[in-house]
Amino acid sequence: MSQHTFTAVVQDKPGVLVRAATLFSRRGYNIESLAVAPTEQPGRSRMTIVAHVEERALDQVAQQLAKLVDVVEVVAPALR
């Protein structure tokens, strides 16, 4: 397992952070760093998650993160 950075633009609503963190927790991946800040667009925030994730699971984790209801866009190492 190696460290990877995932970035997601999310709607600024209660519970979005918990759902994203729970996704990593359910899969057994440890989050090393998590930062959330508002973007230039009203009602949107940027979430940056640094986690230890297996190489073969990068696409799957990014796709599951993108499926969360309030996630607008995901950028992950495998998707760049």
Order of alpha helices (4+ residues) and beta strands (2+ residues): beta-alpha-beta-beta-alpha-beta
